[in-house]
Amino acid sequence: MSDTKGKLPVSDHTLTETGLPAPDRKIGRVLILACGALAREILTIIRLNSWDHMDLTCLPAKLHLHPEKITDAVAEAVEKHRAAYDQVFVAYADCGTGGLLQAKCEEMGVEMIAGPHCYSFFEGTERFAKVSQDEVTAFYLTDFLVKQFDAFVWRTMGLDRHPELRDVYFGNYTKLVYQAQVNDPALDAKAAEVAERMACPLKSGLPGMAIWRWLWRGFRRCVNQVSVPNSAVWKAYGSGCGWCLG
């Protein structure tokens, strides 16, 4: 793990624009290569389970605005770091690459976690597959995207300069789904503001511990030497942060 002991050394803005670099001291045997939007959750899981043999590096979250660039960016990062680690694990879903990322990972001999996109990780991919059938016209928010909505969406799409384009971009959405990870009134208020700006009704709730289970299953398949996570740690973190333990 990095020298920060699981504490994120960069801001959400930096995770959006440039990502999280791998640590200078390569103390981990396994490198997790992820999207910047998942950095906080992954570092927390690594820290609470004392997985000191793991390091994390993240690509910029804004790559999701250009999914055609994700596959090449992941491949470049894998080749950059793989000589320094016994194993590189890709913590990305398909993320709009149309299967190209999965094919590239198979070609490079690295494992990635199956799923349509990162929103399904917060719901759990099986549950998401069911509920998403009724939410094909939904716009999804996570805590990260709520905090970075202006930088990630509004300004990037030019809506701060041309608000009349809102319906061009969002006119086909019928609701906004906020997958909250913590009980935070400030984030709830911000999500409500986003919904108002998008002219969409807001649906919000705590999706539970699905992302913990998703990451754990993926890490367990990738790294045989890790032990089963302490369920008490999971519950302590979940209750402390207001997560629904469902």
Long-range contacts (C-beta under 8 A, 24 or more apart in sequence): 1-27, 1-28, 1-43, 1-46, 1-47, 1-51, 1-52, 1-54, 1-55, 1-56, 2-43, 2-55, 2-56, 4-43, 5-47, 6-43, 6-44, 6-46, 6-47, 6-48, 7-43, 7-47, 8-39, 8-40, 8-43, 12-144, 12-147, 12-148, 13-148, 13-151, 15-39, 15-58, 15-60, 15-61, 15-144, 16-60, 16-61, 16-62, 16-148, 16-151, 16-152, 17-60, 17-62, 17-151, 18-60, 19-57, 19-58, 19-59, 19-60, 19-61, 20-56, 20-57, 20-58, 21-57, 22-55, 22-56, 22-57, 22-81, 22-84, 23-55, 26-55, 26-84, 26-85, 27-52, 27-55, 28-52, 28-53, 28-54, 28-55, 28-85, 29-53, 29-54, 29-85, 29-86, 29-87, 30-54, 30-55, 30-85, 30-86, 30-87, 30-88, 30-89, 30-222, 30-223, 31-55, 31-56, 31-57, 31-81, 31-82, 31-84, 31-85, 31-87, 31-88, 31-89, 32-56, 32-57, 32-89, 32-91, 32-219, 33-57, 33-58, 33-59, 33-74, 33-77, 33-78, 33-81, 33-88, 33-89, 33-90, 33-91, 33-92, 34-58, 34-59, 34-90, 34-91, 34-92, 35-59, 35-61, 35-63, 35-64, 35-91, 35-92, 35-95, 35-118, 36-60, 36-61, 37-61, 37-64, 37-118, 37-142, 37-144, 37-145, 38-91, 38-118, 38-121, 38-144, 38-211, 40-144, 41-181, 41-211, 41-212, 41-215, 42-91, 42-215, 44-237, 45-212, 45-215, 45-216, 45-229, 48-229, 48-233, 48-234, 48-237, 49-226, 49-229, 49-230, 49-233, 51-219, 51-226, 53-223, 53-225, 53-226, 54-219, 54-223, 55-85, 57-81, 61-144, 61-148, 61-152, 62-152, 62-156, 64-95, 64-96, 65-152, 65-156, 67-95, 67-96, 67-97, 68-97, 70-95, 70-96, 70-97, 70-101, 71-97, 71-100, 71-101, 71-104, 74-101, 74-104, 74-105, 75-104, 75-108, 78-108, 78-110, 79-108, 82-110, 87-222, 87-223, 89-218, 89-219, 89-222, 89-223, 91-215, 91-218, 92-118, 93-117, 93-118, 93-120, 93-121, 111-218, 111-221, 111-222, 113-214, 113-215, 113-217, 113-218, 115-214, 118-142, 119-179, 121-210, 121-211, 121-214, 121-215, 122-179, 122-181, 122-207, 122-210, 122-211, 123-179, 123-207, 123-210, 124-207, 124-208, 124-210, 124-213, 124-214, 125-214, 127-210, 135-175, 135-177, 137-172, 137-173, 137-174, 137-175, 138-173, 138-174, 138-175, 138-176, 138-177, 138-203, 139-170, 139-173, 139-175, 139-176, 139-177, 139-198, 139-200, 140-176, 140-177, 140-178, 140-179, 141-176, 141-177, 141-178, 141-179, 141-191, 141-194, 142-178, 142-179, 142-181, 143-180, 143-181, 143-182, 143-184, 143-187, 146-178, 146-187, 146-190, 146-191, 146-194, 147-187, 147-190, 149-190, 149-194, 154-197, 166-197, 166-198, 166-199, 167-199, 170-198, 170-199, 170-200, 173-198, 173-200, 174-200, 174-201, 175-200, 175-201, 175-202, 175-203, 176-200, 176-201, 176-202, 176-203, 177-203, 177-204, 178-202, 178-203, 178-204, 178-205, 179-204, 179-205, 179-207, 180-204, 180-205, 180-206, 180-207, 181-206, 181-207, 181-211, 181-241, 181-243, 182-241, 182-242, 182-243, 183-241, 183-242, 184-242, 205-244, 206-242, 206-243, 206-244, 207-244, 208-243, 208-244, 208-245, 208-246, 209-234, 209-238, 209-243, 209-244, 209-245, 209-246, 212-238
